Amino acid sequence: MENITEYQYAWALYLAGALGCSLAAWLLFRRLGRAVTHFMVITVMVLLFTPYAIDQEKMTMAPGVYTLVFGFFEGGFIAIKPLLKVMLGIWAIAQVLSLVYQILTRNRRPTQEEYRPFQQNTYPDDEDDYGYNQPRNDRNSGRGLSRDERIARDELLHGEPIRAIR
């Protein structure tokens, strides 16, 4: 096995950082909807993960985003035009594939077997809840309240309003 060079260490660190940035982009945009999330994450990933050969004979590669920035400073728009075409092509293909995936999976609902791990267990003492008739496995709450805590919560929520004393 040959030794890992500084060039390979630099690429490994860069790829780890780019993966972290992609995860951060997904976490940042996931609440805006599926289409916006896919669009933004694909854009970030194309910018960060597209390599570009800076020396064709030795096949020395550099991240495309660095080549864009430094190439623009050095030679203007003409110098980065080939790289822009490559990045735009990769971005367009990824967006089309993402759109096809979103169309194919847009109305998919989880089956009963897929949904089962998220359901709460039912317990035999649920009948003694003083009129509390909501089945335990139909709740969407992940709080995991005990029987006494549920009864106290319902008494507070459905009883008389609590008045503040001034």
C-alpha positions as a Markdown table, in Angstrom:
| # | Residue | x | y | z |
|---|---|---|---|---|
| 1 | Met | 0.0 | 0.0 | 0.0 |
| 2 | Glu | 1.4 | 3.3 | -1.0 |
| 3 | Asn | 1.6 | 6.3 | 1.4 |
| 4 | Ile | -1.1 | 8.9 | 1.4 |
| 5 | Thr | 0.2 | 12.2 | 0.1 |
| 6 | Glu | -0.6 | 15.7 | 1.3 |
| 7 | Tyr | -2.8 | 16.1 | -1.8 |
| 8 | Gln | -4.9 | 13.1 | -0.8 |
| 9 | Tyr | -5.2 | 14.4 | 2.8 |
| 10 | Ala | -6.3 | 17.7 | 1.5 |
| 11 | Trp | -9.0 | 16.1 | -0.7 |
| 12 | Ala | -10.2 | 13.9 | 2.2 |
| 13 | Leu | -10.6 | 16.9 | 4.5 |
| 14 | Tyr | -12.3 | 18.9 | 1.7 |
| 15 | Leu | -14.7 | 16.1 | 1.0 |
| 16 | Ala | -15.5 | 15.7 | 4.7 |
| 17 | Gly | -16.2 | 19.4 | 5.0 |
| 18 | Ala | -18.3 | 19.4 | 1.8 |
| 19 | Leu | -20.4 | 16.5 | 3.1 |
| 20 | Gly | -20.9 | 18.5 | 6.4 |
| 21 | Cys | -22.0 | 21.5 | 4.4 |
| 22 | Ser | -24.4 | 19.4 | 2.3 |
| 23 | Leu | -25.9 | 18.0 | 5.6 |
| 24 | Ala | -26.2 | 21.6 | 6.9 |
| 25 | Ala | -28.0 | 22.7 | 3.8 |
| 26 | Trp | -30.4 | 19.8 | 4.1 |
| 27 | Leu | -31.1 | 20.7 | 7.8 |
| 28 | Leu | -31.5 | 24.4 | 6.9 |
| 29 | Phe | -33.9 | 23.9 | 4.1 |
| 30 | Arg | -35.9 | 20.8 | 5.0 |
| 31 | Arg | -38.7 | 22.8 | 6.6 |
| 32 | Leu | -39.4 | 24.8 | 3.4 |
| 33 | Gly | -40.8 | 21.8 | 1.5 |
| 34 | Arg | -39.5 | 18.9 | -0.4 |
| 35 | Ala | -39.0 | 20.7 | -3.8 |
| 36 | Val | -37.1 | 23.6 | -2.3 |
| 37 | Thr | -35.0 | 21.3 | -0.2 |
| 38 | His | -34.0 | 19.2 | -3.2 |
| 39 | Phe | -33.3 | 22.3 | -5.3 |
| 40 | Met | -31.0 | 23.9 | -2.7 |
| 41 | Val | -29.2 | 20.7 | -1.6 |
| 42 | Ile | -28.5 | 19.8 | -5.2 |
| 43 | Thr | -27.2 | 23.3 | -5.9 |
| 44 | Val | -24.8 | 23.1 | -2.8 |
| 45 | Met | -23.6 | 19.7 | -3.8 |
| 46 | Val | -22.9 | 20.6 | -7.4 |
| 47 | Leu | -20.9 | 23.6 | -6.2 |
| 48 | Leu | -18.9 | 21.7 | -3.6 |
| 49 | Phe | -18.4 | 18.2 | -5.2 |
| 50 | Thr | -17.6 | 19.0 | -8.8 |
| 51 | Pro | -13.9 | 18.5 | -9.5 |
| 52 | Tyr | -12.0 | 20.2 | -12.3 |
| 53 | Ala | -8.7 | 19.2 | -13.8 |
| 54 | Ile | -6.2 | 22.1 | -13.4 |
| 55 | Asp | -3.4 | 20.0 | -15.0 |
| 56 | Gln | -4.5 | 17.6 | -17.7 |
| 57 | Glu | -1.2 | 15.7 | -18.0 |
| 58 | Lys | -0.8 | 14.9 | -14.3 |
| 59 | Met | -4.6 | 14.8 | -13.7 |
| 60 | Thr | -4.3 | 17.2 | -10.8 |
| 61 | Met | -7.8 | 18.0 | -9.7 |
| 62 | Ala | -9.1 | 20.9 | -7.7 |
| 63 | Pro | -12.7 | 21.7 | -6.4 |
| 64 | Gly | -14.7 | 23.4 | -9.1 |
| 65 | Val | -15.8 | 26.2 | -6.9 |
| 66 | Tyr | -12.1 | 27.2 | -6.2 |
| 67 | Thr | -11.3 | 27.1 | -9.9 |
| 68 | Leu | -14.3 | 29.3 | -10.6 |
| 69 | Val | -13.3 | 31.9 | -8.1 |
| 70 | Phe | -9.5 | 32.0 | -8.8 |
| 71 | Gly | -10.0 | 31.5 | -12.5 |
| 72 | Phe | -12.4 | 34.5 | -12.6 |
| 73 | Phe | -9.9 | 36.7 | -10.8 |
| 74 | Glu | -7.1 | 35.6 | -13.1 |
| 75 | Gly | -8.7 | 35.5 | -16.5 |
| 76 | Gly | -12.2 | 36.8 | -16.3 |
| 77 | Phe | -15.4 | 35.1 | -17.5 |
| 78 | Ile | -13.7 | 33.6 | -20.6 |
| 79 | Ala | -11.3 | 31.5 | -18.4 |
| 80 | Ile | -14.2 | 30.0 | -16.4 |
| 81 | Lys | -16.7 | 29.4 | -19.2 |
| 82 | Pro | -15.8 | 25.7 | -19.8 |
| 83 | Leu | -16.1 | 25.0 | -16.1 |
| 84 | Leu | -19.5 | 26.8 | -15.9 |
| 85 | Lys | -20.8 | 24.7 | -18.7 |
| 86 | Val | -19.8 | 21.5 | -16.9 |
| 87 | Met | -21.3 | 22.6 | -13.6 |
| 88 | Leu | -24.5 | 23.8 | -15.2 |
| 89 | Gly | -24.9 | 20.5 | -17.1 |
| 90 | Ile | -24.4 | 18.4 | -13.9 |
| 91 | Trp | -26.8 | 20.7 | -12.0 |
| 92 | Ala | -29.5 | 20.5 | -14.7 |
| 93 | Ile | -29.2 | 16.7 | -14.9 |
| 94 | Ala | -29.4 | 16.4 | -11.1 |
| 95 | Gln | -32.4 | 18.7 | -11.0 |
| 96 | Val | -34.3 | 16.6 | -13.7 |
| 97 | Leu | -33.5 | 13.4 | -11.8 |
| 98 | Ser | -34.7 | 14.9 | -8.6 |
| 99 | Leu | -37.9 | 16.1 | -10.3 |
| 100 | Val | -38.6 | 12.6 | -11.7 |
| 101 | Tyr | -38.0 | 11.1 | -8.2 |
| 102 | Gln | -40.3 | 13.7 | -6.6 |
| 103 | Ile | -43.1 | 13.0 | -9.2 |
| 104 | Leu | -42.8 | 9.2 | -8.7 |
| 105 | Thr | -42.9 | 9.4 | -4.9 |
| 106 | Arg | -45.3 | 12.4 | -4.3 |
| 107 | Asn | -48.4 | 10.5 | -3.2 |
| 108 | Arg | -46.6 | 7.6 | -1.4 |
| 109 | Arg | -48.1 | 6.9 | 2.0 |
| 110 | Pro | -46.3 | 4.6 | 4.5 |
| 111 | Thr | -47.8 | 1.1 | 4.6 |
| 112 | Gln | -49.0 | -0.4 | 7.9 |
| 113 | Glu | -45.7 | -2.3 | 8.3 |
| 114 | Glu | -43.6 | 0.8 | 7.7 |
| 115 | Tyr | -45.8 | 2.8 | 10.1 |
| 116 | Arg | -45.8 | 0.3 | 12.9 |
| 117 | Pro | -42.5 | 1.2 | 14.5 |
| 118 | Phe | -43.7 | 4.7 | 15.1 |
| 119 | Gln | -46.9 | 3.6 | 16.9 |
| 120 | Gln | -47.2 | 3.6 | 20.7 |
| 121 | Asn | -48.0 | 0.3 | 22.5 |
| 122 | Thr | -51.4 | -0.2 | 24.0 |
| 123 | Tyr | -51.7 | -1.2 | 27.6 |
| 124 | Pro | -54.5 | -3.2 | 29.3 |
| 125 | Asp | -55.0 | -0.5 | 32.0 |
| 126 | Asp | -56.1 | 2.1 | 29.5 |
| 127 | Glu | -59.8 | 1.3 | 30.2 |
| 128 | Asp | -59.4 | 2.7 | 33.8 |
| 129 | Asp | -58.7 | 6.3 | 32.5 |
| 130 | Tyr | -61.9 | 7.8 | 33.9 |
| 131 | Gly | -63.5 | 8.3 | 30.6 |
| 132 | Tyr | -60.3 | 8.8 | 28.6 |
| 133 | Asn | -61.2 | 7.0 | 25.4 |
| 134 | Gln | -58.5 | 8.0 | 23.0 |
| 135 | Pro | -56.5 | 4.9 | 22.0 |
| 136 | Arg | -52.9 | 5.2 | 23.0 |
| 137 | Asn | -51.6 | 4.0 | 19.6 |
| 138 | Asp | -53.5 | 6.8 | 17.6 |
| 139 | Arg | -51.8 | 9.7 | 19.3 |
| 140 | Asn | -49.1 | 11.5 | 17.5 |
| 141 | Ser | -47.4 | 12.6 | 20.7 |
| 142 | Gly | -43.9 | 11.3 | 21.4 |
| 143 | Arg | -44.0 | 12.4 | 24.9 |
| 144 | Gly | -44.8 | 9.0 | 26.3 |
| 145 | Leu | -47.0 | 10.2 | 29.2 |
| 146 | Ser | -48.0 | 7.8 | 31.9 |
| 147 | Arg | -51.7 | 7.1 | 32.7 |
| 148 | Asp | -51.7 | 9.5 | 35.6 |
| 149 | Glu | -49.9 | 12.2 | 33.6 |
| 150 | Arg | -52.5 | 11.9 | 30.8 |
| 151 | Ile | -55.4 | 12.2 | 33.3 |
| 152 | Ala | -53.9 | 15.2 | 35.0 |
| 153 | Arg | -53.2 | 16.8 | 31.6 |
| 154 | Asp | -56.8 | 16.3 | 30.4 |
| 155 | Glu | -58.2 | 17.6 | 33.7 |
| 156 | Leu | -56.2 | 20.8 | 33.2 |
| 157 | Leu | -57.0 | 21.2 | 29.5 |
| 158 | His | -60.7 | 20.3 | 29.7 |
| 159 | Gly | -61.6 | 21.5 | 33.2 |
| 160 | Glu | -62.4 | 25.0 | 34.3 |
| 161 | Pro | -60.1 | 27.7 | 33.1 |
| 162 | Ile | -57.3 | 28.6 | 35.5 |
| 163 | Arg | -57.4 | 32.2 | 36.7 |
| 164 | Ala | -54.3 | 34.2 | 37.7 |
| 165 | Ile | -54.4 | 35.9 | 41.0 |
| 166 | Arg | -53.1 | 39.4 | 41.1 |
